[in-house]
Amino acid sequence: MKVKLQDQRKVVILALVCGLLLYIVSQWFRSSTSSDLIISGYPVLMLLSGFAAAAACIGIYNQSLLFQTPKLTLRRVLLTTLFMLVGLFQLVHIVLFAEEIPNGAMIESELSLRMLTLGSVICAVGLLFIYTVSEKEIALPRKFLLFSGTLGGFVILYTLGIQNWSGLPKLLEEDVLSPTFTQFHFLVGVLYGVSAIVLFYKWKKNKDGDLPYILYGTLSFLFAECYWVSATMVNDINLLMGLLNNCMGYYFIQKGLYTSVVDTPFLKQQAAEARMNYIAHHEDVTGLPNRRRLSQRLKSMMDEAVVQEQLVGVLVLNINRFKTINDSLGQQAANRVLHQVGQRLKHSSLPCEEVFGLGRDEFVIAMTDFYTTDTALRRTRSILQLFEKPIMVDGNEYHLTLGIGMAIFPHDGESPEEIIQNADTALHNAKEQGLELNRYAHAMQMKAQERLQLENDLRKALDRGQFYLMYQPQVNLASGLVVGMEALVRWQHPQRGSISPAEFIPLAEESGLIVPLGEWVLRQACKQNKIWQEAGYRKLCVSVNLSMRQFRHSHLLDNISGILNETGLEPAWLELEITESMTFDKDRAFEQLRKIKEIGVHISIDDFGTGYSSLHYLKDLPIDRLKIDRSFVNEVMEDRNNAAIVSTITSMAHHLQLKVTAEGVENEEQLVFLRDQHCHEAQGYFFSKPILPSDFETKFLRDVDKPAG
């Protein structure tokens, strides 16, 4: 429980003003009211006030030990002991006062005043001590020992207090309070004043919820001392007012302890539970409700939709190419992009829509209050338009596009989990087809299940020897001789037969299986090339494709060197093919390529012309060859633009002193065009499709002087 500083000052000033006003009014009443009226009600009020004060002190003791908080502090134990002790002195004081009433003496006795004064001194000194020593946690003492120790301390102090000390002046001289009484209580008032100042500064510094009430209680004790200092007679109303102020002070102390041992722990527990509940139901990056909350809300929405015969739409949204954003900007900036996307979706949502975060770069919008799928589709298209305006992060603009998968209850599923899963399936299907928006269809689920089964089979295929290599020759266009070969992996599935690389290579990339598969391909290609060299055939360079995951692998160089050593193939007879996209991170790519070149392995850029290579740094790349993508070669005779591109790439490669290989050559016209452009080498179906090692050996290695094609 925390109070603002300006509120603290207002409350303390108000307490002081009210106390002073009450003091002034009471003094006016004391001077203007007849003594007979005061005397007639004095004993009853004193008895009631005294017993109330004693009961309040005992209540403080009981309350403090009744509630067992997990962490017990030194301050709490000391307060418990202090007010148990003060309460006993208050009880003795009022009992001694009551003993005089049957004797006709409606006044304080010397002994009762001594108990009253001793209790005040102990309370003032105790409070000042408790709030000036350092607070710390302690072990819970045994209640019996604590009570016994407190009672023992009281007996000692009481015994000392009832003695007639020769050097100690009297507090009462007949019916008049002595100067000693006034001086004692003046000093006690000073101690309370110092305690109040200490408490205020502690409150200002720590903002503890119990300190305001302890401060109010201390101020009440201070005003009680003011009344007692002003008292002159044994039946003075100021003695009664002081006792009433003490009662008020004990109330505030009890309230402060209640705040400390009950209210504050309860509020902290509530806050902790609320925080845990928030964490459990919200995504940490965007602050949006998470999947758990989505399932709960969808269940409620579906139940309402059934009653009202409405539809419920679930949109799963994904930021396209977010991995590139994350790699380029770093995780912190990427998180800010996610937060901006989440806020834009949230602020643009309609009253019948709720936005959720699924983690990573996926969001969900749950839609209600519509009756046709066309309505949901129109709204979804308008959501796509939200991101025509760029996202602003760290002063930079980023243009984003989204992919959305849609599923509608009850048509596309009967449970929250099924609807979410089907919307996610529609999203993945949309990405595969290059669409922005796609609604779930049952055939997608069948395809997703097949894809999952294929991934499971892929994980087992390498261990079970289901992969094999085929080789496609690379032909020198000037001589017509085979000068190299490209190793291409194939998968023979035991049930499904031959599976296209276009189907399983992307799956291997996504699952990470491309790394062990790529190492296997590299090892087999090097091993086969070494076997052919040892058989006495003319030495050819074998080309092997590297995946993005392989290229970024920290142990790539060690793997290549290890395979070359294992197979005995010289590095000069191995060429690794990379794609232009692998050089996007220029510094990292340069370093990796430089290390590969240092061990003597050749490097080529595959599918050149389809990526984003910068001509500015292409000249500095440590590469040996450019391979022109088949998409340009296929239409080189029909499309003048493609012909110009091939001619430009060839000319540029010559100037950079790089070799050029054209892929996808299928007819003689293409071959003649490439020769005219002085293209060095070519490969394609015109020469040979990829074939098994035995066929490659028979067709291209045994008759070394026979031109290909």
C-alpha positions in Angstrom: 0.0 0.0 0.0 1.8 3.1 -1.2 0.7 6.7 -0.9 2.1 9.6 -3.0 4.4 12.1 -1.2 2.0 15.0 -1.6 -0.8 12.9 0.0 1.5 12.0 2.8 2.1 15.6 3.7 -1.6 16.5 3.4 -2.6 13.7 5.8 0.1 14.5 8.4 -0.7 18.2 8.3 -4.4 17.4 8.7 -3.7 15.2 11.7 -1.6 17.9 13.3 -4.2 20.6 12.7 -7.1 18.4 13.9 -5.1 17.5 17.1 -4.3 21.1 17.8 -7.8 22.3 17.2 -9.1 19.5 19.6 -6.5 20.6 22.2 -7.6 24.2 22.0 -11.3 23.4 22.2 -10.7 21.1 25.2 -8.8 23.8 27.0 -11.5 26.3 26.4 -14.1 23.7 27.6 -11.9 23.1 30.7 -11.7 26.7 31.6 -15.4 27.5 30.9 -17.1 24.5 32.5 -17.9 24.1 36.2 -15.7 21.8 38.1 -18.7 20.0 39.6 -19.9 18.9 36.1 -16.4 17.6 35.4 -16.1 15.8 38.6 -19.5 14.0 38.3 -18.5 12.2 35.1 -14.8 11.9 35.6 -14.5 8.4 37.3 -16.7 6.6 34.8 -15.0 8.1 31.8 -11.5 7.4 33.3 -12.4 3.8 34.0 -13.9 3.2 30.5 -10.9 4.9 28.8 -8.3 3.1 31.0 -9.8 -0.3 30.4 -10.2 0.5 26.7 -6.5 1.4 26.5 -5.4 -1.8 28.3 -7.7 -3.9 26.1 -6.3 -2.2 22.9 -2.7 -3.0 24.0 -3.5 -6.6 24.7 -5.3 -6.7 21.3 -2.2 -5.5 19.6 -0.3 -8.4 21.2 -2.9 -11.0 20.2 -3.3 -9.7 16.7 0.4 -9.6 16.0 0.9 -13.2 16.9 -2.5 -14.5 15.6 -1.6 -14.0 11.9 1.5 -16.1 11.0 3.0 -14.4 7.9 5.8 -16.3 6.1 8.3 -13.7 7.0 8.5 -12.5 10.6 10.4 -9.2 11.2 12.2 -7.9 14.3 10.0 -4.8 14.3 6.9 -6.8 14.6 8.2 -8.9 17.5 9.4 -5.8 19.3 6.1 -4.0 18.8 4.3 -7.0 20.1 6.5 -7.1 23.3 6.3 -3.4 23.8 2.6 -3.0 23.7 2.0 -6.1 25.8 4.2 -4.4 28.4 2.5 -1.0 28.0 -0.9 -2.7 28.2 0.0 -4.3 31.6 1.0 -0.9 33.0 -2.2 0.7 31.7 -4.2 -2.1 33.3 -2.4 -1.6 36.7 -2.9 2.1 36.4 -6.6 1.9 35.9 -7.1 -0.8 38.6 -5.3 1.4 41.1 -7.5 4.3 40.1 -10.6 2.1 40.5 -9.5 1.1 44.0 -9.8 4.7 45.2 -13.4 5.1 44.1 -15.1 3.1 46.9 -13.1 5.2 49.4 -14.7 8.3 48.0 -11.5 9.5 46.3 -12.3 10.2 42.7 -8.7 11.1 42.0 -5.5 9.6 40.8 -3.2 8.2 43.5 0.5 8.5 43.6 1.0 4.9 42.6 -1.5 5.0 39.7 0.2 8.1 38.3 3.5 6.4 38.6 2.2 3.4 36.6 0.8 5.8 34.0 4.0 7.7 33.7 6.2 4.5 33.6 4.0 3.1 30.8 4.4 6.3 28.8 8.1 6.4 29.2 8.4 2.7 28.1 6.2 3.3 25.1 8.1 6.5 24.0 11.5 4.9 24.4 10.4 1.7 22.8 8.9 3.3 19.7 12.0 5.4 19.1 14.2 2.4 19.5 12.1 0.1 17.3 12.1 2.6 14.4 15.7 3.6 14.6 17.3 0.1 14.6 17.7 -1.8 11.2 14.8 -3.9 10.2 15.5 -7.6 9.5 13.8 -11.0 9.2 14.0 -13.3 12.2 12.8 -16.8 13.1 9.4 -17.1 14.8 10.0 -17.3 18.6 7.9 -19.6 20.7 4.8 -17.8 22.0 5.2 -19.1 25.5 8.7 -17.8 25.8 7.8 -14.4 24.3 4.9 -14.0 26.7 6.9 -15.3 29.7 9.7 -12.9 28.9 7.4 -9.9 28.5 5.6 -10.8 31.8 8.9 -11.2 33.5 10.1 -7.8 32.3 6.8 -6.3 33.5 7.2 -7.8 37.0 10.7 -6.4 37.3 9.7 -2.9 36.2 6.6 -3.0 38.3 8.6 -4.0 41.4 11.0 -1.2 40.8 8.1 1.3 40.2 6.3 0.6 43.4 9.4 1.1 45.6 9.6 4.3 47.6 12.9 5.6 46.3 14.3 8.3 48.6 15.8 10.4 45.9 12.8 10.2 43.5 10.5 13.2 43.8 6.7 12.7 44.2 4.4 13.0 41.2 1.5 14.2 43.4 1.4 16.7 46.2 -2.0 16.4 47.9 -4.4 17.1 45.0 -1.9 19.0 42.8 0.3 17.4 40.2 3.9 18.1 40.9 6.4 19.7 38.5 8.1 16.3 38.3 5.0 14.9 36.7 5.0 17.7 34.2 8.7 17.4 33.5 8.5 13.6 32.9 5.7 14.0 30.5 7.3 16.9 28.7 10.4 14.7 28.1 8.2 11.8 27.0 6.4 14.2 24.5 9.8 15.2 23.1 10.6 11.5 22.5 7.3 11.1 20.7 8.1 14.1 18.6 11.4 12.7 17.6 9.8 9.3 16.9 7.2 11.1 14.7 9.9 12.8 12.6 11.8 9.4 12.2 8.6 7.7 11.1 7.7 10.4 8.6 11.1 10.2 6.9 10.9 6.4 6.9 7.5 6.6 5.4 8.8 9.1 2.8 11.7 6.8 1.9 10.1 3.3 2.1 6.4 3.9 1.4 5.6 1.0 3.8 1.8 0.6 4.3 1.9 0.3 8.1 4.0 3.5 8.8 1.2 6.0 8.3 -0.9 4.4 11.0 2.1 4.1 13.3 2.8 7.8 12.7 -0.8 8.8 13.5 -0.6 6.7 16.7 2.7 8.4 17.7 1.1 11.8 17.1 -1.9 10.8 19.2 0.6 9.8 22.0 2.3 13.2 21.5 -1.0 15.1 22.0 -1.8 12.9 25.1 1.5 14.1 26.6 0.5 17.7 25.7 -2.7 17.2 27.7 -0.9 15.7 30.7 1.7 18.5 30.7 -1.2 20.9 30.8 -2.9 19.1 33.7 -2.7 20.6 37.2 -5.1 18.7 39.4 -5.8 15.1 40.1 -9.3 15.4 38.7 -8.2 17.5 35.8 -10.1 16.8 32.5 -6.7 17.0 30.7 -5.8 13.6 32.4 -9.0 12.2 30.8 -8.3 13.8 27.4 -4.7 12.4 27.5 -6.0 8.9 28.2 -8.5 9.2 25.3 -5.7 10.3 23.0 -3.7 7.3 24.1 -6.7 5.0 23.3 -6.8 6.6 19.8 -3.0 6.0 19.5 -3.4 2.4 20.4 -6.1 2.1 17.8 -3.8 3.4 15.1 -1.0 1.2 16.2 -3.3 -1.8 16.0 -4.5 -0.6 12.6 -0.8 -0.3 11.4 0.0 -3.8 12.6 -3.1 -5.2 10.9 -2.0 -3.5 7.7 1.5 -5.0 8.1 0.4 -8.6 9.0 -2.9 -8.9 7.1 -3.6 -6.1 4.5 -0.2 -5.7 2.9 0.6 -9.5 2.6 -2.9 -10.0 1.2 -2.5 -7.2 -1.3 0.9 -8.4 -2.3 -0.5 -11.9 -2.7 -3.3 -10.5 -4.8 -0.8 -8.5 -6.9 1.4 -11.6 -7.3 -1.6 -13.7 -8.3 -2.8 -11.0 -10.8 0.7 -10.8 -12.2 1.0 -14.6 -12.5 -2.4 -14.7 -14.1 -1.4 -12.0 -16.6 1.8 -13.9 -17.4 -0.1 -17.1 -17.8 -2.6 -15.5 -20.2 -0.5 -13.0 -22.1 2.3 -13.1 -24.6 5.4 -11.3 -23.2 6.7 -9.5 -26.3 3.4 -8.0 -27.6 1.4 -8.0 -24.4 -1.5 -9.6 -26.2 -3.6 -12.5 -24.7 -1.9 -15.8 -25.6 -3.0 -19.2 -26.8 -4.3 -20.3 -23.4 -6.6 -17.2 -23.3 -7.5 -17.7 -26.9 -8.8 -21.2 -26.2 -10.9 -20.0 -23.3 -12.4 -17.1 -25.2 -13.1 -19.2 -28.3 -15.0 -21.7 -26.2 -17.2 -18.9 -24.8 -17.6 -17.4 -28.3 -18.6 -20.7 -29.8 -21.2 -21.4 -27.1 -22.8 -17.9 -27.7 -22.6 -18.4 -31.4 -24.6 -21.7 -31.2 -27.3 -20.0 -29.2 -27.5 -17.0 -31.5 -27.0 -19.0 -34.7 -23.9 -17.0 -35.7 -20.5 -17.9 -37.0 -17.1 -17.5 -35.4 -14.0 -16.8 -37.5 -10.4 -17.4 -36.5 -7.7 -15.7 -38.5 -4.1 -16.8 -38.0 -1.7 -14.1 -39.2 2.0 -14.5 -40.0 4.5 -11.8 -40.9 6.1 -12.7 -44.2 9.9 -13.1 -44.2 10.1 -12.2 -40.5 13.2 -14.4 -40.1 15.1 -12.0 -42.5 13.9 -9.0 -40.3 15.1 -10.8 -37.2 18.5 -11.7 -38.7 19.0 -8.2 -40.1 17.8 -6.0 -37.2 18.6 -8.3 -34.2 16.1 -9.8 -31.7 15.4 -6.6 -29.7 14.5 -4.5 -32.8 12.5 -7.5 -34.2 10.6 -7.7 -30.9 9.7 -4.0 -31.3 8.4 -4.7 -34.8 6.2 -7.5 -33.4 4.9 -5.2 -30.7 4.0 -2.5 -33.3 2.2 -5.1 -35.4 0.2 -6.3 -32.4 -0.7 -2.8 -31.4 -1.9 -1.9 -34.9 -4.0 -5.0 -35.0 -5.4 -4.3 -31.6 -6.2 -0.7 -32.2 -7.8 -1.4 -35.5 -10.0 -4.3 -34.2 -13.8 -4.0 -34.2 -15.9 -4.4 -31.1 -16.7 -7.9 -32.2 -13.1 -8.9 -32.6 -10.3 -9.9 -30.2 -6.6 -10.0 -31.0 -4.2 -12.6 -29.6 -0.5 -13.4 -29.8 0.7 -16.9 -30.4 4.4 -16.1 -30.0 7.2 -15.8 -32.6 5.6 -13.9 -35.5 2.0 -15.3 -35.4 -1.1 -13.5 -34.3 -4.8 -14.5 -34.1 -8.0 -12.5 -34.6 -11.2 -14.1 -33.3 -14.3 -12.7 -35.0 -17.9 -12.9 -34.0 -21.3 -11.3 -34.8 -21.4 -12.3 -38.5 -23.6 -14.7 -40.4 -21.9 -15.4 -43.8 -18.4 -16.3 -44.8 -18.3 -13.5 -47.4 -18.6 -11.0 -44.5 -15.5 -12.6 -42.8 -13.6 -12.6 -46.1 -14.3 -8.9 -46.7 -13.2 -8.0 -43.2 -10.0 -10.1 -43.6 -9.1 -8.3 -46.8 -9.4 -5.0 -45.0 -7.0 -6.3 -42.3 -4.4 -6.9 -45.0 -4.7 -3.3 -46.1 -3.8 -2.1 -42.6 -0.1 -2.9 -43.4 0.0 -0.8 -46.6 1.4 1.8 -44.3 4.9 0.9 -43.0 5.8 0.1 -39.4 8.0 2.7 -37.7 10.7 1.3 -35.4 13.7 3.2 -34.1 13.1 6.0 -36.6 13.1 3.6 -39.6 10.2 2.5 -41.8 9.6 -1.2 -42.5 7.1 -2.4 -45.1 5.5 -5.6 -44.0 3.2 -8.0 -45.6 1.0 -10.6 -43.9 -0.2 -14.1 -44.7 -3.6 -15.1 -43.3 -5.2 -18.4 -42.8 -9.0 -18.5 -42.0 -11.2 -21.2 -40.4 -14.8 -20.7 -39.5 -16.9 -22.3 -36.8 -18.9 -24.6 -37.1 -18.0 -25.3 -40.8 -14.3 -25.9 -40.3 -14.1 -27.4 -36.8 -16.1 -28.1 -33.6 -13.5 -27.2 -30.9 -11.2 -24.2 -30.2 -8.1 -26.4 -30.8 -9.4 -27.8 -34.1 -10.4 -24.3 -35.4 -7.0 -22.9 -34.5 -5.1 -25.8 -36.0 -7.2 -25.6 -39.2 -6.6 -21.9 -39.5 -2.9 -22.5 -39.1 -3.0 -25.2 -41.8 -4.7 -22.7 -44.1 -1.9 -20.2 -43.4 0.8 -22.6 -44.3 -1.0 -23.7 -47.4 -1.3 -20.0 -48.4 2.4 -19.5 -48.0 3.2 -22.6 -50.1 1.0 -21.2 -52.9 2.2 -17.6 -52.5 -1.2 -16.3 -51.4 -2.0 -13.6 -48.9 -5.3 -15.1 -47.8 -6.6 -18.7 -47.7 -9.5 -20.3 -46.1 -9.3 -23.8 -44.7 -10.4 -26.8 -46.8 -10.4 -30.4 -45.7 -7.9 -31.3 -48.5 -5.3 -29.1 -46.7 -5.5 -31.2 -43.6 -4.9 -34.3 -45.7 -1.9 -32.7 -47.3 -0.6 -31.5 -43.9 -0.9 -35.0 -42.6 1.0 -36.4 -45.6 3.7 -33.7 -45.1 4.1 -34.8 -41.5 4.3 -38.4 -42.4 6.9 -37.6 -45.1 9.0 -35.7 -42.5 8.9 -38.7 -40.2 9.9 -41.0 -43.1 12.7 -38.5 -44.0 14.2 -38.7 -40.5 14.5 -42.5 -41.0 15.6 -42.5 -44.6 19.2 -41.6 -44.2 19.8 -44.4 -41.6 17.9 -46.9 -43.7 20.0 -46.1 -46.9 17.1 -44.9 -49.0 19.1 -42.0 -50.5 21.3 -42.3 -53.5 23.2 -40.0 -55.9 22.9 -39.4 -59.6 25.3 -37.5 -61.7 24.8 -35.0 -64.6 27.8 -34.2 -66.8 29.2 -30.7 -67.4 30.5 -30.2 -70.9 33.1 -27.9 -72.2 31.5 -26.0 -75.2 34.7 -25.5 -77.1 35.9 -29.1 -77.1 32.6 -30.9 -76.4 34.3 -33.0 -73.7 32.9 -33.8 -70.3 35.0 -31.7 -67.8 32.9 -32.1 -64.7 29.7 -33.5 -63.1 27.1 -32.4 -60.6 26.1 -34.8 -57.8 22.3 -34.8 -57.3 20.6 -36.6 -54.4 17.5 -38.8 -54.9 15.2 -40.6 -52.5 13.7 -44.0 -53.1 10.8 -44.4 -50.7 9.9 -48.0 -49.9 6.2 -47.4 -50.4 5.9 -44.2 -52.4 8.7 -44.9 -54.8 10.9 -42.1 -56.1 10.2 -38.8 -54.4 11.1 -35.5 -56.2 13.9 -33.4 -54.7 11.5 -30.4 -55.0 9.3 -32.2 -52.5 11.8 -33.4 -49.9 14.6 -30.8 -50.0 12.5 -27.9 -48.7 11.2 -30.2 -46.0 14.7 -31.2 -45.1 15.6 -27.5 -44.9 12.7 -26.6 -42.6 13.4 -29.6 -40.3 17.2 -29.1 -40.1 17.7 -32.6 -41.6 19.5 -30.9 -44.6 22.7 -30.7 -42.5 23.3 -34.5 -42.0 21.8 -35.2 -45.5 24.2 -32.6 -47.1 27.2 -34.1 -45.3 26.2 -37.6 -46.6 25.9 -36.2 -50.2 29.3 -34.6 -49.9 30.9 -37.7 -48.5 29.4 -40.0 -51.2 30.3 -37.6 -54.0 33.9 -37.3 -52.9 34.1 -41.1 -52.3 32.7 -41.9 -55.8 35.0 -39.4 -57.5 38.0 -40.9 -55.8 36.9 -44.4 -56.8 36.8 -43.3 -60.5 40.2 -41.6 -60.2 41.7 -44.8 -58.7 40.2 -46.8 -61.6 42.3 -44.8 -64.0 39.7 -42.6 -65.5 40.4 -39.0 -66.4 40.1 -36.7 -63.4 36.9 -34.7 -63.3 35.7 -32.1 -60.8 32.5 -33.0 -58.9 30.1 -30.3 -57.9 28.0 -30.5 -54.7 25.3 -28.1 -53.6 25.5 -26.5 -50.2 22.3 -25.6 -48.3 21.9 -22.4 -46.4 21.9 -24.2 -43.1 25.1 -26.0 -44.1 26.8 -22.8 -45.2 26.0 -21.1 -41.9 27.1 -24.1 -39.9 30.1 -23.2 -37.6 31.8 -26.5 -38.3 31.4 -26.5 -42.1 35.2 -26.1 -42.8 36.0 -28.9 -40.4 33.4 -31.2 -42.1 34.7 -30.5 -45.6 38.3 -31.1 -44.6 37.4 -34.2 -42.6 35.5 -35.7 -45.6 38.4 -34.9 -48.0 40.8 -36.6 -45.7 38.5 -39.5 -45.1 37.9 -40.2 -48.9 41.4 -39.2 -50.0 40.1 -36.8 -52.7 42.3 -33.8 -53.5 40.5 -30.5 -52.8 41.1 -29.3 -56.4 38.6 -32.0 -57.7 35.7 -30.7 -55.5 33.5 -27.7 -56.3 30.8 -26.4 -53.8 27.8 -24.6 -55.2 26.1 -21.9 -53.2 23.2 -19.6 -54.0 23.2 -15.8 -54.2 21.0 -15.6 -51.1 23.8 -17.1 -49.0 25.9 -14.0 -49.6 23.3 -11.6 -48.2 25.3 -11.3 -45.0 28.4 -10.1 -46.8 31.0 -10.1 -44.1 30.1 -13.6 -42.8 29.9 -15.0 -46.3 33.2 -13.6 -47.3 34.9 -15.1 -44.3 33.4 -18.5 -44.8 34.2 -18.6 -48.6 37.7 -17.4 -48.0 38.4 -20.3 -45.6 37.0 -22.8 -48.1 39.1 -21.4 -50.9 42.3 -21.6 -48.7 42.0 -25.4 -48.6 41.9 -25.5 -52.4 38.2 -26.3 -53.0 36.5 -24.5 -55.9 33.3 -22.4 -55.4 30.5 -21.5 -57.8 27.3 -19.5 -57.5 24.4 -21.6 -58.6 21.2 -20.2 -60.2 22.9 -16.9 -60.8 20.6 -14.0 -61.9 17.6 -15.1 -59.7 18.9 -13.6 -56.4 20.1 -10.3 -55.1 23.8 -10.3 -55.6 25.4 -6.8 -55.6 27.7 -6.2 -58.5 29.6 -3.9 -56.2 31.0 -6.7 -54.1 30.6 -9.6 -56.5 34.0 -8.8 -57.9 35.5 -9.3 -54.5 33.8 -12.7 -53.7 36.3 -15.6 -53.6 34.5 -17.6 -56.2 35.5 -19.5 -59.4 32.4 -19.8 -61.5 28.9 -18.5 -62.2 26.1 -20.9 -63.2 23.4 -19.2 -65.2 20.0 -20.3 -64.1 18.0 -22.6 -66.3 15.0 -20.1 -66.4 17.1 -17.8 -68.6 18.5 -20.5 -70.8 15.2 -22.2 -71.5 13.7 -19.2 -73.4 16.9 -17.7 -74.7 15.8 -18.2 -78.3 12.2 -16.9 -77.8 12.8 -14.0 -75.3 15.2 -11.3 -76.3 15.4 -10.1 -72.6 16.6 -13.5 -71.5 19.1 -13.6 -74.3 20.4 -10.2 -73.3 20.7 -11.3 -69.6 22.7 -14.4 -70.6 24.9 -12.4 -72.9 25.5 -9.8 -70.1 26.3 -12.4 -67.4 28.7 -14.1 -69.8 30.5 -10.9 -70.7 30.7 -9.8 -67.0 32.1 -13.2 -66.0 34.8 -12.9 -68.6 35.8 -9.5 -67.4 35.9 -10.8 -63.8 38.0 -13.8 -65.0 35.3 -16.2 -63.8 34.1 -19.4 -65.6 30.5 -19.5 -66.8 28.3 -22.6 -66.9 24.8 -22.6 -68.4 22.2 -24.9 -66.8 19.2 -26.4 -68.5 20.5 -26.7 -72.1 17.9 -28.7 -74.0 18.5 -28.2 -77.7 21.1 -27.4 -80.2 19.9 -23.8 -80.9 20.6 -23.0 -77.2 24.0 -24.6 -77.5 24.9 -22.6 -80.5 23.8 -19.3 -78.9 25.9 -20.1 -75.8 28.9 -20.9 -77.9 28.5 -17.6 -79.7 28.5 -15.8 -76.3 31.7 -17.7 -75.4 30.1 -19.5 -72.5 32.7 -22.0 -71.1 30.5 -24.9 -70.1 27.0 -26.2 -70.1 24.8 -28.9 -68.6 21.3 -30.1 -69.4 19.1 -32.8 -71.0 20.7 -32.0 -74.4 23.8 -33.8 -73.1 22.3 -36.1 -70.5 19.8 -36.2 -67.7 21.1 -37.1 -64.2 22.1 -40.8 -64.3 23.3 -43.4 -61.9 27.0 -43.8 -61.2 27.3 -47.0 -63.3 25.7 -45.4 -66.3 27.8 -42.3 -65.9 30.9 -44.4 -65.9 29.9 -46.3 -69.0 28.7 -43.4 -71.0 31.2 -40.6 -70.1 34.3 -42.1 -68.4 35.3 -45.2 -70.4 35.4 -43.4 -73.8 37.2 -40.3 -72.6 37.7 -38.8 -76.1 34.1 -39.1 -77.2 32.4 -35.7 -77.3 29.1 -35.4 -75.3 25.8 -34.6 -76.9 
